[in-house]
Structure formats: structure tokens, C-alpha cells
Amino acid sequence: MDADKIMMKQVKNFIKLYSNRCQFELQFSKVEELENEKRQLVARLKSQEKRVDHLERAKRKEEIPLLLEAIKQVSNKWI
């Protein structure tokens, strides 16, 4: 009888430990998935940042000659 109780207690402990391990592995898997999503998001944001920077630089290159011409015209009117 005592052997059966000890065996049942060991089985319950094993089930509890196995359950805890499964929960830990599940949480670890979720953390890995979130870290992967974060890396992908950061990569997409960097790519988008480069595109926006490129467009802004191109816009400035087009605007600078126009602004210089406008300044010349305004300065000619004042002279």
C-alpha cells in the first residue's frame, strides 16, 4: 500500500514537472517568435527610413536650384 502511494506521488510529481516544462517551452517559443517579429519589423523600418531619406534628398536637389533662382529674382527687385 505504501509503495502504491509513493508511486502515485512520484507519478503526480512527474506530471507536474512535465507540465511545467511544457509551459516553459511554450513561453520560450513565444518569446523567440516575438523576437523574430521584432527583428523583421526593425529591418522593414530601416528599409523604409532609407527610402524616405532618399526621396527627401532628391526633393532637396530639385528645390535648391529653384530656391536660388527665386532668391536671385527677389534680390534683383530690391536692387
C-alpha positions, -999 to +999 in steps of 0.1 A: +000+000+000+028+024+009+045+015-024+014+024-043+011+058-026+048+065-032+044+055-068+013+077-073+031+106-056+061+102-080+037+100-110+020+132-099+053+149-094+065+138-128+032+150-144+036+184-127+073+187-137+064+177-173+036+202-174+058+230-161+085+221-187+059+222-215+047+256-203+083+268-202+089+256-237+057+272-249+067+305-234+102+302-247+088+296-282+065+326-279+095+348-268+115+336-298+086+343-321+082+378-307+120+385-311+119+373-347+089+396-354+108+425-338+139+418-359+117+418-391+099+450-381+132+468-374+145+456-408+114+469-425+116+502-406+152+507-416+144+500-452+115+524-451+138+550-435+163+547-463+135+552-489+122+583-472+157+597-468+164+591-505+132+608-515+139+638-492+174+642-506+161+640-542+134+666-534+160+690-519+182+686-550+153+696-572+143+725-549+177+741-543+181+754-579+145+767-578+151+785-544+184+800-557+166+813-587+138+828-566+164+845-543+180+860-574+147+873-586+138+888-553+173+904-548+171+918-584+138+935-575+153+951-544+183+965-562 
